Amino acid sequence: MKRIMIAGWVTPDEKYENYTEALRLLGAEGFLSLKLEDLEKADGLILPGSFQDMNPKLWGAEDLHCSNDINDELDQLQWQLLEKAVQDRKPVLGICRGMQFINVFFGGTLIQDLPDAAAHKPGEPERYHRLFLSEGTRLCELYGEETETNTRHHQGVGLIGDGLKPSAMWMKGDGLVMEAVEHKSLPIIGVQWHPERMMLYGSDQQSKDGKTLLEYWLNL
């Protein structure tokens, strides 16, 4: 059984139970930790979504005061974990904030509040939108040229990081948001959506699509 480290900061509102449950249903064990030494015990690393946004200083930007609950300690701990995972070539999956974190780690930037943020923020019932997949990417091999995913974010990728390539885009009129990235040579994928929520709470097709991504990543 594969053991997957989930680098989440537990709060009253965030306990990451969806991640551990989705992994359990796929025959893997997910465990929560931000300790560098625990990464040695893991077969892969998930950088999960969070209501806590990254500090803009990490990509050399001024804080425009639209970031939510900046947590410098979380940024520092996840940075150390990702650095070690890259060094050891462990598979990494970035989900929502985790995708954004991967991009910044590799030298990219973020948009602190998307011009089209209203189309991407959480809603009730959960909001879904269409994405276009980039030819020749891992995600295009999984889903084809188009797919549908949930959306729960207000920030997004600006300049893409070194060694990364875009895998999926949301487009509407003149609006464009990068929704997935993957590393050109390392087993690293970042997605702006939440496949674990899709798998657990989506329709039959949405659940299948969330499961497809998680299964694929577990076998990198």
N, C-alpha and C positions, 0 to 999 in steps of 0.2 A: 504493500500500500504506500502510495506516495504521500509525503508530508509537505504541506504547503504553508509557508509562513505568511501571515496577513499582517502587514505593518500598519495597524490602525491604532489611533489614539482614542481610547474608550471614554465616552462621556455619557451623561444620562440619556441623551438622544441617539447615541451611536454605539452599538455593541457588536455590530458586524455579524449578527446571527445569520443573515441571508447568505453571506459568503461561506460560512462553515457548513450550513445546511446544503447548499448547492454542491459543494465539494463532497460532502458525505454521500449524496445521491449518485455521484459519479465515481464512488469508490476510493476517494482520497480523504485524507485527514487534514483539515485546516486548523491552525493554531495561531492565536493572537500574540504578537510580541513586537517590541521595538528594540530588543537587545541584540547587539551585533553578534554575540557569541551564539545565539540561537539560530542564526542563519546557517551555521555549520550543520545543523540537524535537519535542514530543509532541502527538499528536492527542487523547490522553486519559490519565488517571491511574488506576492501580490501587493501592489501599492493601491489601496482602496480609495473609493470616493470619500468625501468628507465635506461638511459645511465650513470647514476651516480652510481659507484660501492661503496660497503661498505669499510670502513677503516679496513685493516687487523688487526689493534691493537685490534679490538673487539673480535677476537678469539685468541689473543696472538701471532700473527705472525708478522714478519718483512715485510714491504712493499717492494715488488719486482719490483715496478715501472711499473707494467703492468695493474694497475687498472685505470679506467677512471673516471675523474672528481669527486674525493672523496669529499663528502659533510658531514662534521661532524655534522652540525646542523640537517640535514635530518636524519642521523643515530640516533641522540639523541631523536628527536621528535617521530620517528617511534618506537623506543624502549619503550618510555613511553606509547604510544598508545597500543602496543602489550601487554605490562605488564598489563595494565588496562583491556584490552579485555580478557586476560587469567583469571584475577581475577574475572571478571563478567561472565565468560563462554560464551562470545558472539562468534558467528561463525566468523572465520577468513579465508580468502582466500588469499594466497600469490601467485603472478604471476611473474615469471621470477626472478628479483631481490627480489621480495617479498618472494618467496620460499626460496631463499638463506638466507634472513634475518631471517625467522622463524627458519631455521636450526641453525644459529649462536646464536640466542636468547636462544635456548634450550641447548646450550653448544657444538654445532658442529663446524666444520671448513669448509673453502672453498678452492678450488683450484683456484689460482689467474689467471691462464691462462691455459685452458685445453690443453693437448697434441693433442687432436683432434679438437681444436677450429675451424679450418677451415670448418669442417662439420656442425657447429652449428651456425655460425654467420649469420646475416641477408643477404639476397640476393634478386635480382630482376630477375624473379618473386620470390615471397616469397618461401623460402626453406621449404620443409616438409621431415620428416623421420619417420621410423617405431619405435615403442616402444613395449616392452614386459611388461605386467602387472603382479604384484605379486599376487599369489593366496591368497584369504581370505581378500583382501583389498577392500575399497569402490570403487576405480577406476576399479578394476577387475570386480566388480559387474556391473558397468556401461558399460564397453567396452569389456569384455571378456579377452582373453589372449594376444591379440595384438591390437594396434591401430596406427593411423598416426597423427602426430601433426606438427605444424609449429615450427620453431626454430630460435631464435634471441639472442643468448648469447655467451659469450666467457669464462665465469667462471662457476664453478659448485660445487656441494657438495663434500666435502672430507669425514671427519668423521661425521657420522650422530648424531644429537642431542639427548639428553635424552628424552625418552617418545615418540620419533618418530619412524616410520617404513617406509621403502622404498616401494613405490607403483608402480613405473614404471622405467624401465631402457632402455637406448640406448646401443646397443652392435654392434660392428663391429670388427672382428678379435680379437685382444687382447684389444681393446678399450672398455671401459665401463663408462657410465655417468649416475648418478642417476637423473632421470627426474621428479620425484614426490615423495612427502612424505605426510604422514598423522599422526596426533597424535593418540595415542592408546586410549585415554579416553576423549579428548576435541574435540569440533567441529572445528577442524583446518585442512585445506588441503593446501598443497603447490604444485604448478606445474611449471615446467620450461618453459612451452610454454604459448601462448597467446590465450585463448579460446575466448576472445572478438573479436579478429581479425579474427579467424576462423569463428565465427558466422556471422560476417558482410561481409567478403570478400572471404571466401573459396568457394569451390565447394559445391554442394548440400550436399554431405556426410560430408565434412569438417565442413560446417555450422551447420549441425545437431549435430555433435560431440561436437562442441564448445558450442552450446546451451544446450546440455544434461548436461554437467558439471556445467554450471552456474545455470541452473534450480535446479539441485540436491543440490548445495551449498545453494541456496536461501531458500531451505526448510529444512535445518539442524535445 
